[in-house]
Amino acid sequence: MEVKVLNSSKDAIDLEIGNITIAEILRVYLNKDSAVEFVAWRQDHPTKNPVLKVETKGKTAVKAIKDAVSAIEKDLGKIESDFSKLK
């Protein structure tokens, strides 16, 4: 999956993400972070990649995204473990 940084500052970042599902999952997890003041994605046209916009206060935008990715990995690990117990 390709991620391209379009704009970046300490408290805000715009990322072009190659997959709309990943953009939505990141949006959901970032919304759980109290330091994130705004997060949304937009897709200008179905042939274009979605752009995720993140604005934070008290934490850098990059740190918020890293924390969200860690939480996603943790949850996926738990799901994988739960499914492996079904055998």
PyMOL Python script that loads the backbone (N, CA, C, O; Angstrom):
from pymol import cmd

cmd.read_pdbstr("""\
ATOM      1  N   MET A   1       0.848  -1.174   0.000  1.00  0.00           N
ATOM      2  CA  MET A   1       0.000   0.000   0.000  1.00  0.00           C
ATOM      3  C   MET A   1       0.893   1.236   0.000  1.00  0.00           C
ATOM      4  O   MET A   1       1.895   1.305   0.712  1.00  0.00           O
ATOM      5  N   GLU A   2       0.511   2.183  -0.797  1.00  0.00           N
ATOM      6  CA  GLU A   2       1.276   3.411  -0.925  1.00  0.00           C
ATOM      7  C   GLU A   2       0.651   4.521  -0.086  1.00  0.00           C
ATOM      8  O   GLU A   2      -0.562   4.725  -0.106  1.00  0.00           O
ATOM      9  N   VAL A   3       1.505   5.236   0.654  1.00  0.00           N
ATOM     10  CA  VAL A   3       1.077   6.399   1.431  1.00  0.00           C
ATOM     11  C   VAL A   3       1.971   7.562   1.020  1.00  0.00           C
ATOM     12  O   VAL A   3       3.196   7.449   1.021  1.00  0.00           O
ATOM     13  N   LYS A   4       1.351   8.666   0.675  1.00  0.00           N
ATOM     14  CA  LYS A   4       2.092   9.850   0.223  1.00  0.00           C
ATOM     15  C   LYS A   4       1.720  11.027   1.117  1.00  0.00           C
ATOM     16  O   LYS A   4       0.541  11.331   1.295  1.00  0.00           O
ATOM     17  N   VAL A   5       2.727  11.688   1.677  1.00  0.00           N
ATOM     18  CA  VAL A   5       2.495  12.870   2.508  1.00  0.00           C
ATOM     19  C   VAL A   5       2.302  14.067   1.582  1.00  0.00           C
ATOM     20  O   VAL A   5       3.195  14.417   0.811  1.00  0.00           O
ATOM     21  N   LEU A   6       1.135  14.688   1.665  1.00  0.00           N
ATOM     22  CA  LEU A   6       0.829  15.853   0.833  1.00  0.00           C
ATOM     23  C   LEU A   6       1.205  17.155   1.531  1.00  0.00           C
ATOM     24  O   LEU A   6       1.814  18.036   0.924  1.00  0.00           O
ATOM     25  N   ASN A   7       0.845  17.274   2.799  1.00  0.00           N
ATOM     26  CA  ASN A   7       1.166  18.445   3.628  1.00  0.00           C
ATOM     27  C   ASN A   7       1.469  17.936   5.025  1.00  0.00           C
ATOM     28  O   ASN A   7       0.850  16.981   5.494  1.00  0.00           O
ATOM     29  N   SER A   8       2.425  18.577   5.690  1.00  0.00           N
ATOM     30  CA  SER A   8       2.759  18.137   7.031  1.00  0.00           C
ATOM     31  C   SER A   8       3.264  19.298   7.876  1.00  0.00           C
ATOM     32  O   SER A   8       4.083  20.105   7.436  1.00  0.00           O
ATOM     33  N   SER A   9       2.758  19.357   9.093  1.00  0.00           N
ATOM     34  CA  SER A   9       3.271  20.266  10.112  1.00  0.00           C
ATOM     35  C   SER A   9       3.222  19.494  11.427  1.00  0.00           C
ATOM     36  O   SER A   9       2.839  18.325  11.450  1.00  0.00           O
ATOM     37  N   LYS A  10       3.601  20.133  12.498  1.00  0.00           N
ATOM     38  CA  LYS A  10       3.622  19.446  13.787  1.00  0.00           C
ATOM     39  C   LYS A  10       2.243  18.913  14.177  1.00  0.00           C
ATOM     40  O   LYS A  10       2.118  17.772  14.621  1.00  0.00           O
ATOM     41  N   ASP A  11       1.228  19.726  14.012  1.00  0.00           N
ATOM     42  CA  ASP A  11      -0.110  19.384  14.491  1.00  0.00           C
ATOM     43  C   ASP A  11      -1.095  18.977  13.400  1.00  0.00           C
ATOM     44  O   ASP A  11      -2.271  18.755  13.690  1.00  0.00           O
ATOM     45  N   ALA A  12      -0.643  18.876  12.157  1.00  0.00           N
ATOM     46  CA  ALA A  12      -1.558  18.513  11.071  1.00  0.00           C
ATOM     47  C   ALA A  12      -0.801  17.780   9.966  1.00  0.00           C
ATOM     48  O   ALA A  12       0.381  18.025   9.724  1.00  0.00           O
ATOM     49  N   ILE A  13      -1.512  16.883   9.311  1.00  0.00           N
ATOM     50  CA  ILE A  13      -0.917  16.139   8.207  1.00  0.00           C
ATOM     51  C   ILE A  13      -2.019  15.725   7.239  1.00  0.00           C
ATOM     52  O   ILE A  13      -3.136  15.408   7.649  1.00  0.00           O
ATOM     53  N   ASP A  14      -1.697  15.732   5.970  1.00  0.00           N
ATOM     54  CA  ASP A  14      -2.586  15.238   4.919  1.00  0.00           C
ATOM     55  C   ASP A  14      -1.868  14.089   4.232  1.00  0.00           C
ATOM     56  O   ASP A  14      -0.761  14.258   3.720  1.00  0.00           O
ATOM     57  N   LEU A  15      -2.496  12.926   4.219  1.00  0.00           N
ATOM     58  CA  LEU A  15      -1.908  11.740   3.611  1.00  0.00           C
ATOM     59  C   LEU A  15      -2.779  11.232   2.481  1.00  0.00           C
ATOM     60  O   LEU A  15      -3.995  11.115   2.632  1.00  0.00           O
ATOM     61  N   GLU A  16      -2.164  10.931   1.355  1.00  0.00           N
ATOM     62  CA  GLU A  16      -2.867  10.247   0.279  1.00  0.00           C
ATOM     63  C   GLU A  16      -2.620   8.756   0.491  1.00  0.00           C
ATOM     64  O   GLU A  16      -1.476   8.301   0.480  1.00  0.00           O
ATOM     65  N   ILE A  17      -3.692   8.006   0.683  1.00  0.00           N
ATOM     66  CA  ILE A  17      -3.595   6.590   1.018  1.00  0.00           C
ATOM     67  C   ILE A  17      -4.145   5.777  -0.145  1.00  0.00           C
ATOM     68  O   ILE A  17      -5.195   6.104  -0.699  1.00  0.00           O
ATOM     69  N   GLY A  18      -3.437   4.726  -0.511  1.00  0.00           N
ATOM     70  CA  GLY A  18      -3.794   3.936  -1.681  1.00  0.00           C
ATOM     71  C   GLY A  18      -4.978   3.010  -1.509  1.00  0.00           C
ATOM     72  O   GLY A  18      -5.303   2.252  -2.423  1.00  0.00           O
ATOM     73  N   ASN A  19      -5.638   3.051  -0.349  1.00  0.00           N
ATOM     74  CA  ASN A  19      -6.734   2.121  -0.101  1.00  0.00           C
ATOM     75  C   ASN A  19      -7.790   2.813   0.765  1.00  0.00           C
ATOM     76  O   ASN A  19      -7.481   3.301   1.852  1.00  0.00           O
ATOM     77  N   ILE A  20      -9.008   2.853   0.293  1.00  0.00           N
ATOM     78  CA  ILE A  20     -10.086   3.545   1.006  1.00  0.00           C
ATOM     79  C   ILE A  20     -10.433   2.842   2.325  1.00  0.00           C
ATOM     80  O   ILE A  20     -10.825   3.495   3.293  1.00  0.00           O
ATOM     81  N   THR A  21     -10.289   1.515   2.362  1.00  0.00           N
ATOM     82  CA  THR A  21     -10.581   0.770   3.591  1.00  0.00           C
ATOM     83  C   THR A  21      -9.604   1.142   4.697  1.00  0.00           C
ATOM     84  O   THR A  21     -10.006   1.322   5.846  1.00  0.00           O
ATOM     85  N   ILE A  22      -8.330   1.257   4.359  1.00  0.00           N
ATOM     86  CA  ILE A  22      -7.316   1.639   5.345  1.00  0.00           C
ATOM     87  C   ILE A  22      -7.565   3.066   5.833  1.00  0.00           C
ATOM     88  O   ILE A  22      -7.408   3.349   7.021  1.00  0.00           O
ATOM     89  N   ALA A  23      -7.948   3.956   4.939  1.00  0.00           N
ATOM     90  CA  ALA A  23      -8.256   5.332   5.341  1.00  0.00           C
ATOM     91  C   ALA A  23      -9.396   5.354   6.360  1.00  0.00           C
ATOM     92  O   ALA A  23      -9.341   6.099   7.338  1.00  0.00           O
ATOM     93  N   GLU A  24     -10.420   4.547   6.133  1.00  0.00           N
ATOM     94  CA  GLU A  24     -11.564   4.508   7.055  1.00  0.00           C
ATOM     95  C   GLU A  24     -11.184   3.885   8.398  1.00  0.00           C
ATOM     96  O   GLU A  24     -11.602   4.374   9.447  1.00  0.00           O
ATOM     97  N   ILE A  25     -10.403   2.821   8.374  1.00  0.00           N
ATOM     98  CA  ILE A  25      -9.974   2.195   9.632  1.00  0.00           C
ATOM     99  C   ILE A  25      -9.129   3.182  10.436  1.00  0.00           C
ATOM    100  O   ILE A  25      -9.320   3.321  11.644  1.00  0.00           O
ATOM    101  N   LEU A  26      -8.206   3.859   9.780  1.00  0.00           N
ATOM    102  CA  LEU A  26      -7.405   4.865  10.483  1.00  0.00           C
ATOM    103  C   LEU A  26      -8.286   5.975  11.043  1.00  0.00           C
ATOM    104  O   LEU A  26      -8.056   6.430  12.164  1.00  0.00           O
ATOM    105  N   ARG A  27      -9.272   6.414  10.303  1.00  0.00           N
ATOM    106  CA  ARG A  27     -10.172   7.465  10.785  1.00  0.00           C
ATOM    107  C   ARG A  27     -10.876   7.036  12.063  1.00  0.00           C
ATOM    108  O   ARG A  27     -10.972   7.808  13.017  1.00  0.00           O
ATOM    109  N   VAL A  28     -11.371   5.797  12.078  1.00  0.00           N
ATOM    110  CA  VAL A  28     -12.087   5.289  13.252  1.00  0.00           C
ATOM    111  C   VAL A  28     -11.158   5.242  14.468  1.00  0.00           C
ATOM    112  O   VAL A  28     -11.532   5.693  15.551  1.00  0.00           O
ATOM    113  N   TYR A  29      -9.959   4.704  14.294  1.00  0.00           N
ATOM    114  CA  TYR A  29      -9.027   4.594  15.429  1.00  0.00           C
ATOM    115  C   TYR A  29      -8.505   5.962  15.861  1.00  0.00           C
ATOM    116  O   TYR A  29      -8.326   6.194  17.057  1.00  0.00           O
ATOM    117  N   LEU A  30      -8.262   6.858  14.937  1.00  0.00           N
ATOM    118  CA  LEU A  30      -7.803   8.197  15.303  1.00  0.00           C
ATOM    119  C   LEU A  30      -8.875   8.965  16.065  1.00  0.00           C
ATOM    120  O   LEU A  30      -8.549   9.777  16.930  1.00  0.00           O
ATOM    121  N   ASN A  31     -10.139   8.725  15.763  1.00  0.00           N
ATOM    122  CA  ASN A  31     -11.233   9.381  16.486  1.00  0.00           C
ATOM    123  C   ASN A  31     -11.280   8.972  17.950  1.00  0.00           C
ATOM    124  O   ASN A  31     -11.855   9.691  18.767  1.00  0.00           O
ATOM    125  N   LYS A  32     -10.694   7.843  18.299  1.00  0.00           N
ATOM    126  CA  LYS A  32     -10.662   7.387  19.693  1.00  0.00           C
ATOM    127  C   LYS A  32      -9.609   8.130  20.514  1.00  0.00           C
ATOM    128  O   LYS A  32      -9.641   8.080  21.744  1.00  0.00           O
ATOM    129  N   ASP A  33      -8.688   8.808  19.862  1.00  0.00           N
ATOM    130  CA  ASP A  33      -7.586   9.510  20.527  1.00  0.00           C
ATOM    131  C   ASP A  33      -8.047  10.912  20.929  1.00  0.00           C
ATOM    132  O   ASP A  33      -8.469  11.699  20.082  1.00  0.00           O
ATOM    133  N   SER A  34      -7.963  11.215  22.210  1.00  0.00           N
ATOM    134  CA  SER A  34      -8.424  12.519  22.703  1.00  0.00           C
ATOM    135  C   SER A  34      -7.557  13.674  22.194  1.00  0.00           C
ATOM    136  O   SER A  34      -8.009  14.819  22.198  1.00  0.00           O
ATOM    137  N   ALA A  35      -6.334  13.404  21.759  1.00  0.00           N
ATOM    138  CA  ALA A  35      -5.459  14.458  21.232  1.00  0.00           C
ATOM    139  C   ALA A  35      -5.805  14.826  19.792  1.00  0.00           C
ATOM    140  O   ALA A  35      -5.340  15.848  19.287  1.00  0.00           O
ATOM    141  N   VAL A  36      -6.603  14.015  19.135  1.00  0.00           N
ATOM    142  CA  VAL A  36      -6.983  14.293  17.752  1.00  0.00           C
ATOM    143  C   VAL A  36      -8.215  15.190  17.759  1.00  0.00           C
ATOM    144  O   VAL A  36      -9.278  14.806  18.246  1.00  0.00           O
ATOM    145  N   GLU A  37      -8.055  16.384  17.213  1.00  0.00           N
ATOM    146  CA  GLU A  37      -9.166  17.337  17.166  1.00  0.00           C
ATOM    147  C   GLU A  37     -10.025  17.158  15.919  1.00  0.00           C
ATOM    148  O   GLU A  37     -11.229  17.415  15.952  1.00  0.00           O
ATOM    149  N   PHE A  38      -9.412  16.716  14.818  1.00  0.00           N
ATOM    150  CA  PHE A  38     -10.152  16.530  13.576  1.00  0.00           C
ATOM    151  C   PHE A  38      -9.484  15.430  12.768  1.00  0.00           C
ATOM    152  O   PHE A  38      -8.261  15.394  12.635  1.00  0.00           O
ATOM    153  N   VAL A  39     -10.302  14.537  12.234  1.00  0.00           N
ATOM    154  CA  VAL A  39      -9.810  13.526  11.298  1.00  0.00           C
ATOM    155  C   VAL A  39     -10.938  13.190  10.333  1.00  0.00           C
ATOM    156  O   VAL A  39     -12.075  12.951  10.740  1.00  0.00           O
ATOM    157  N   ALA A  40     -10.606  13.175   9.063  1.00  0.00           N
ATOM    158  CA  ALA A  40     -11.576  12.822   8.023  1.00  0.00           C
ATOM    159  C   ALA A  40     -10.799  12.468   6.763  1.00  0.00           C
ATOM    160  O   ALA A  40      -9.642  12.849   6.584  1.00  0.00           O
ATOM    161  N   TRP A  41     -11.471  11.735   5.908  1.00  0.00           N
ATOM    162  CA  TRP A  41     -10.872  11.486   4.603  1.00  0.00           C
ATOM    163  C   TRP A  41     -11.854  11.930   3.539  1.00  0.00           C
ATOM    164  O   TRP A  41     -13.063  11.983   3.764  1.00  0.00           O
ATOM    165  N   ARG A  42     -11.306  12.250   2.370  1.00  0.00           N
ATOM    166  CA  ARG A  42     -12.134  12.631   1.244  1.00  0.00           C
ATOM    167  C   ARG A  42     -11.562  11.981  -0.010  1.00  0.00           C
ATOM    168  O   ARG A  42     -10.368  11.699  -0.104  1.00  0.00           O
ATOM    169  N   GLN A  43     -12.434  11.759  -0.944  1.00  0.00           N
ATOM    170  CA  GLN A  43     -12.021  11.195  -2.221  1.00  0.00           C
ATOM    171  C   GLN A  43     -12.666  12.056  -3.305  1.00  0.00           C
ATOM    172  O   GLN A  43     -13.886  12.041  -3.474  1.00  0.00           O
ATOM    173  N   ASP A  44     -11.855  12.795  -4.027  1.00  0.00           N
ATOM    174  CA  ASP A  44     -12.370  13.737  -5.020  1.00  0.00           C
ATOM    175  C   ASP A  44     -13.083  13.038  -6.171  1.00  0.00           C
ATOM    176  O   ASP A  44     -14.014  13.592  -6.754  1.00  0.00           O
ATOM    177  N   HIS A  45     -12.655  11.840  -6.494  1.00  0.00           N
ATOM    178  CA  HIS A  45     -13.245  11.092  -7.612  1.00  0.00           C
ATOM    179  C   HIS A  45     -12.945   9.611  -7.378  1.00  0.00           C
ATOM    180  O   HIS A  45     -11.896   9.284  -6.823  1.00  0.00           O
ATOM    181  N   PRO A  46     -13.834   8.716  -7.785  1.00  0.00           N
ATOM    182  CA  PRO A  46     -13.588   7.278  -7.567  1.00  0.00           C
ATOM    183  C   PRO A  46     -12.274   6.758  -8.150  1.00  0.00           C
ATOM    184  O   PRO A  46     -11.774   5.726  -7.701  1.00  0.00           O
ATOM    185  N   THR A  47     -11.708   7.446  -9.132  1.00  0.00           N
ATOM    186  CA  THR A  47     -10.434   7.009  -9.695  1.00  0.00           C
ATOM    187  C   THR A  47      -9.236   7.567  -8.937  1.00  0.00           C
ATOM    188  O   THR A  47      -8.097   7.203  -9.228  1.00  0.00           O
ATOM    189  N   LYS A  48      -9.479   8.442  -7.973  1.00  0.00           N
ATOM    190  CA  LYS A  48      -8.411   9.059  -7.180  1.00  0.00           C
ATOM    191  C   LYS A  48      -8.309   8.374  -5.815  1.00  0.00           C
ATOM    192  O   LYS A  48      -9.292   7.838  -5.304  1.00  0.00           O
ATOM    193  N   ASN A  49      -7.123   8.398  -5.240  1.00  0.00           N
ATOM    194  CA  ASN A  49      -6.917   7.848  -3.901  1.00  0.00           C
ATOM    195  C   ASN A  49      -7.512   8.788  -2.846  1.00  0.00           C
ATOM    196  O   ASN A  49      -7.540  10.002  -3.045  1.00  0.00           O
ATOM    197  N   PRO A  50      -7.989   8.232  -1.727  1.00  0.00           N
ATOM    198  CA  PRO A  50      -8.508   9.086  -0.658  1.00  0.00           C
ATOM    199  C   PRO A  50      -7.379   9.857   0.027  1.00  0.00           C
ATOM    200  O   PRO A  50      -6.233   9.409   0.060  1.00  0.00           O
ATOM    201  N   VAL A  51      -7.721  11.010   0.564  1.00  0.00           N
ATOM    202  CA  VAL A  51      -6.779  11.843   1.313  1.00  0.00           C
ATOM    203  C   VAL A  51      -7.285  11.927   2.750  1.00  0.00           C
ATOM    204  O   VAL A  51      -8.411  12.357   2.999  1.00  0.00           O
ATOM    205  N   LEU A  52      -6.444  11.515   3.688  1.00  0.00           N
ATOM    206  CA  LEU A  52      -6.770  11.549   5.117  1.00  0.00           C
ATOM    207  C   LEU A  52      -6.172  12.812   5.719  1.00  0.00           C
ATOM    208  O   LEU A  52      -4.980  13.075   5.560  1.00  0.00           O
ATOM    209  N   LYS A  53      -6.999  13.597   6.412  1.00  0.00           N
ATOM    210  CA  LYS A  53      -6.539  14.821   7.070  1.00  0.00           C
ATOM    211  C   LYS A  53      -6.646  14.619   8.575  1.00  0.00           C
ATOM    212  O   LYS A  53      -7.696  14.234   9.089  1.00  0.00           O
ATOM    213  N   VAL A  54      -5.544  14.884   9.273  1.00  0.00           N
ATOM    214  CA  VAL A  54      -5.487  14.714  10.729  1.00  0.00           C
ATOM    215  C   VAL A  54      -4.975  16.002  11.354  1.00  0.00           C
ATOM    216  O   VAL A  54      -3.946  16.537  10.940  1.00  0.00           O
ATOM    217  N   GLU A  55      -5.701  16.496  12.354  1.00  0.00           N
ATOM    218  CA  GLU A  55      -5.284  17.671  13.123  1.00  0.00           C
ATOM    219  C   GLU A  55      -5.292  17.293  14.601  1.00  0.00           C
ATOM    220  O   GLU A  55      -6.250  16.696  15.092  1.00  0.00           O
ATOM    221  N   THR A  56      -4.220  17.644  15.304  1.00  0.00           N
ATOM    222  CA  THR A  56      -4.079  17.251  16.709  1.00  0.00           C
ATOM    223  C   THR A  56      -3.774  18.450  17.596  1.00  0.00           C
ATOM    224  O   THR A  56      -3.449  19.538  17.120  1.00  0.00           O
ATOM    225  N   LYS A  57      -3.888  18.216  18.899  1.00  0.00           N
ATOM    226  CA  LYS A  57      -3.488  19.206  19.893  1.00  0.00           C
ATOM    227  C   LYS A  57      -2.895  18.436  21.071  1.00  0.00           C
ATOM    228  O   LYS A  57      -3.552  17.566  21.642  1.00  0.00           O
ATOM    229  N   GLY A  58      -1.661  18.755  21.428  1.00  0.00           N
ATOM    230  CA  GLY A  58      -1.013  18.089  22.549  1.00  0.00           C
ATOM    231  C   GLY A  58      -0.199  16.867  22.147  1.00  0.00           C
ATOM    232  O   GLY A  58       0.473  16.269  22.987  1.00  0.00           O
ATOM    233  N   LYS A  59      -0.249  16.496  20.899  1.00  0.00           N
ATOM    234  CA  LYS A  59       0.490  15.356  20.373  1.00  0.00           C
ATOM    235  C   LYS A  59       0.713  15.636  18.889  1.00  0.00           C
ATOM    236  O   LYS A  59      -0.150  16.214  18.228  1.00  0.00           O
ATOM    237  N   THR A  60       1.855  15.233  18.372  1.00  0.00           N
ATOM    238  CA  THR A  60       2.072  15.458  16.943  1.00  0.00           C
ATOM    239  C   THR A  60       1.143  14.552  16.134  1.00  0.00           C
ATOM    240  O   THR A  60       0.725  13.490  16.595  1.00  0.00           O
ATOM    241  N   ALA A  61       0.838  14.992  14.942  1.00  0.00           N
ATOM    242  CA  ALA A  61      -0.040  14.215  14.061  1.00  0.00           C
ATOM    243  C   ALA A  61       0.599  12.872  13.711  1.00  0.00           C
ATOM    244  O   ALA A  61      -0.091  11.855  13.636  1.00  0.00           O
ATOM    245  N   VAL A  62       1.906  12.868  13.499  1.00  0.00           N
ATOM    246  CA  VAL A  62       2.609  11.621  13.176  1.00  0.00           C
ATOM    247  C   VAL A  62       2.525  10.648  14.343  1.00  0.00           C
ATOM    248  O   VAL A  62       2.312   9.454  14.136  1.00  0.00           O
ATOM    249  N   LYS A  63       2.688  11.142  15.567  1.00  0.00           N
ATOM    250  CA  LYS A  63       2.591  10.282  16.760  1.00  0.00           C
ATOM    251  C   LYS A  63       1.186   9.715  16.891  1.00  0.00           C
ATOM    252  O   LYS A  63       1.023   8.546  17.241  1.00  0.00           O
ATOM    253  N   ALA A  64       0.174  10.520  16.617  1.00  0.00           N
ATOM    254  CA  ALA A  64      -1.213  10.042  16.696  1.00  0.00           C
ATOM    255  C   ALA A  64      -1.443   8.916  15.688  1.00  0.00           C
ATOM    256  O   ALA A  64      -2.095   7.921  16.005  1.00  0.00           O
ATOM    257  N   ILE A  65      -0.913   9.070  14.485  1.00  0.00           N
ATOM    258  CA  ILE A  65      -1.070   8.026  13.468  1.00  0.00           C
ATOM    259  C   ILE A  65      -0.322   6.768  13.875  1.00  0.00           C
ATOM    260  O   ILE A  65      -0.841   5.662  13.718  1.00  0.00           O
ATOM    261  N   LYS A  66       0.891   6.919  14.397  1.00  0.00           N
ATOM    262  CA  LYS A  66       1.658   5.751  14.863  1.00  0.00           C
ATOM    263  C   LYS A  66       0.917   5.029  15.986  1.00  0.00           C
ATOM    264  O   LYS A  66       0.884   3.799  16.016  1.00  0.00           O
ATOM    265  N   ASP A  67       0.329   5.779  16.898  1.00  0.00           N
ATOM    266  CA  ASP A  67      -0.434   5.168  17.991  1.00  0.00           C
ATOM    267  C   ASP A  67      -1.657   4.424  17.455  1.00  0.00           C
ATOM    268  O   ASP A  67      -1.986   3.340  17.939  1.00  0.00           O
ATOM    269  N   ALA A  68      -2.328   4.999  16.463  1.00  0.00           N
ATOM    270  CA  ALA A  68      -3.501   4.351  15.864  1.00  0.00           C
ATOM    271  C   ALA A  68      -3.094   3.057  15.166  1.00  0.00           C
ATOM    272  O   ALA A  68      -3.777   2.041  15.292  1.00  0.00           O
ATOM    273  N   VAL A  69      -1.992   3.090  14.436  1.00  0.00           N
ATOM    274  CA  VAL A  69      -1.509   1.887  13.749  1.00  0.00           C
ATOM    275  C   VAL A  69      -1.151   0.805  14.762  1.00  0.00           C
ATOM    276  O   VAL A  69      -1.439  -0.370  14.537  1.00  0.00           O
ATOM    277  N   SER A  70      -0.526   1.187  15.874  1.00  0.00           N
ATOM    278  CA  SER A  70      -0.201   0.215  16.928  1.00  0.00           C
ATOM    279  C   SER A  70      -1.462  -0.411  17.511  1.00  0.00           C
ATOM    280  O   SER A  70      -1.502  -1.616  17.758  1.00  0.00           O
ATOM    281  N   ALA A  71      -2.485   0.398  17.728  1.00  0.00           N
ATOM    282  CA  ALA A  71      -3.752  -0.118  18.263  1.00  0.00           C
ATOM    283  C   ALA A  71      -4.413  -1.066  17.267  1.00  0.00           C
ATOM    284  O   ALA A  71      -4.975  -2.089  17.660  1.00  0.00           O
ATOM    285  N   ILE A  72      -4.348  -0.734  15.991  1.00  0.00           N
ATOM    286  CA  ILE A  72      -4.910  -1.605  14.956  1.00  0.00           C
ATOM    287  C   ILE A  72      -4.166  -2.936  14.938  1.00  0.00           C
ATOM    288  O   ILE A  72      -4.789  -3.996  14.883  1.00  0.00           O
ATOM    289  N   GLU A  73      -2.834  -2.884  14.985  1.00  0.00           N
ATOM    290  CA  GLU A  73      -2.033  -4.115  14.996  1.00  0.00           C
ATOM    291  C   GLU A  73      -2.365  -4.974  16.216  1.00  0.00           C
ATOM    292  O   GLU A  73      -2.471  -6.196  16.106  1.00  0.00           O
ATOM    293  N   LYS A  74      -2.528  -4.343  17.364  1.00  0.00           N
ATOM    294  CA  LYS A  74      -2.866  -5.069  18.584  1.00  0.00           C
ATOM    295  C   LYS A  74      -4.221  -5.770  18.442  1.00  0.00           C
ATOM    296  O   LYS A  74      -4.354  -6.945  18.784  1.00  0.00           O
ATOM    297  N   ASP A  75      -5.218  -5.049  17.941  1.00  0.00           N
ATOM    298  CA  ASP A  75      -6.547  -5.637  17.759  1.00  0.00           C
ATOM    299  C   ASP A  75      -6.528  -6.757  16.727  1.00  0.00           C
ATOM    300  O   ASP A  75      -7.195  -7.775  16.909  1.00  0.00           O
ATOM    301  N   LEU A  76      -5.773  -6.583  15.650  1.00  0.00           N
ATOM    302  CA  LEU A  76      -5.678  -7.635  14.639  1.00  0.00           C
ATOM    303  C   LEU A  76      -4.994  -8.879  15.194  1.00  0.00           C
ATOM    304  O   LEU A  76      -5.369 -10.001  14.857  1.00  0.00           O
ATOM    305  N   GLY A  77      -3.989  -8.678  16.047  1.00  0.00           N
ATOM    306  CA  GLY A  77      -3.328  -9.810  16.699  1.00  0.00           C
ATOM    307  C   GLY A  77      -4.289 -10.580  17.583  1.00  0.00           C
ATOM    308  O   GLY A  77      -4.262 -11.810  17.615  1.00  0.00           O
ATOM    309  N   LYS A  78      -5.138  -9.858  18.302  1.00  0.00           N
ATOM    310  CA  LYS A  78      -6.133 -10.517  19.155  1.00  0.00           C
ATOM    311  C   LYS A  78      -7.145 -11.282  18.311  1.00  0.00           C
ATOM    312  O   LYS A  78      -7.518 -12.405  18.651  1.00  0.00           O
ATOM    313  N   ILE A  79      -7.590 -10.680  17.214  1.00  0.00           N
ATOM    314  CA  ILE A  79      -8.536 -11.366  16.322  1.00  0.00           C
ATOM    315  C   ILE A  79      -7.905 -12.631  15.754  1.00  0.00           C
ATOM    316  O   ILE A  79      -8.545 -13.682  15.707  1.00  0.00           O
ATOM    317  N   GLU A  80      -6.656 -12.531  15.325  1.00  0.00           N
ATOM    318  CA  GLU A  80      -5.945 -13.693  14.787  1.00  0.00           C
ATOM    319  C   GLU A  80      -5.834 -14.793  15.841  1.00  0.00           C
ATOM    320  O   GLU A  80      -6.026 -15.971  15.541  1.00  0.00           O
ATOM    321  N   SER A  81      -5.528 -14.405  17.058  1.00  0.00           N
ATOM    322  CA  SER A  81      -5.428 -15.374  18.153  1.00  0.00           C
ATOM    323  C   SER A  81      -6.777 -16.036  18.433  1.00  0.00           C
ATOM    324  O   SER A  81      -6.849 -17.247  18.638  1.00  0.00           O
ATOM    325  N   ASP A  82      -7.826 -15.249  18.441  1.00  0.00           N
ATOM    326  CA  ASP A  82      -9.174 -15.786  18.677  1.00  0.00           C
ATOM    327  C   ASP A  82      -9.571 -16.774  17.590  1.00  0.00           C
ATOM    328  O   ASP A  82     -10.164 -17.811  17.886  1.00  0.00           O
ATOM    329  N   PHE A  83      -9.253 -16.467  16.337  1.00  0.00           N
ATOM    330  CA  PHE A  83      -9.588 -17.365  15.251  1.00  0.00           C
ATOM    331  C   PHE A  83      -8.762 -18.652  15.304  1.00  0.00           C
ATOM    332  O   PHE A  83      -9.260 -19.722  14.955  1.00  0.00           O
ATOM    333  N   SER A  84      -7.523 -18.555  15.731  1.00  0.00           N
ATOM    334  CA  SER A  84      -6.688 -19.756  15.795  1.00  0.00           C
ATOM    335  C   SER A  84      -7.177 -20.719  16.880  1.00  0.00           C
ATOM    336  O   SER A  84      -6.908 -21.918  16.806  1.00  0.00           O
ATOM    337  N   LYS A  85      -7.884 -20.211  17.875  1.00  0.00           N
ATOM    338  CA  LYS A  85      -8.442 -21.055  18.930  1.00  0.00           C
ATOM    339  C   LYS A  85      -9.666 -21.836  18.457  1.00  0.00           C
ATOM    340  O   LYS A  85     -10.086 -22.782  19.122  1.00  0.00           O
ATOM    341  N   LEU A  86     -10.240 -21.456  17.323  1.00  0.00           N
ATOM    342  CA  LEU A  86     -11.446 -22.110  16.811  1.00  0.00           C
ATOM    343  C   LEU A  86     -11.172 -23.475  16.198  1.00  0.00           C
ATOM    344  O   LEU A  86     -12.120 -24.215  15.934  1.00  0.00           O
ATOM    345  N   LYS A  87      -9.937 -23.833  15.965  1.00  0.00           N
ATOM    346  CA  LYS A  87      -9.599 -25.098  15.306  1.00  0.00           C
ATOM    347  C   LYS A  87     -10.052 -26.290  16.066  1.00  0.00           C
ATOM    348  O   LYS A  87      -9.835 -27.420  15.630  1.00  0.00           O
TER     349      LYS A  87
END
""", "prot")
cmd.dss("prot")
cmd.show_as("cartoon", "prot")
cmd.util.cbc("prot")
cmd.orient("prot")
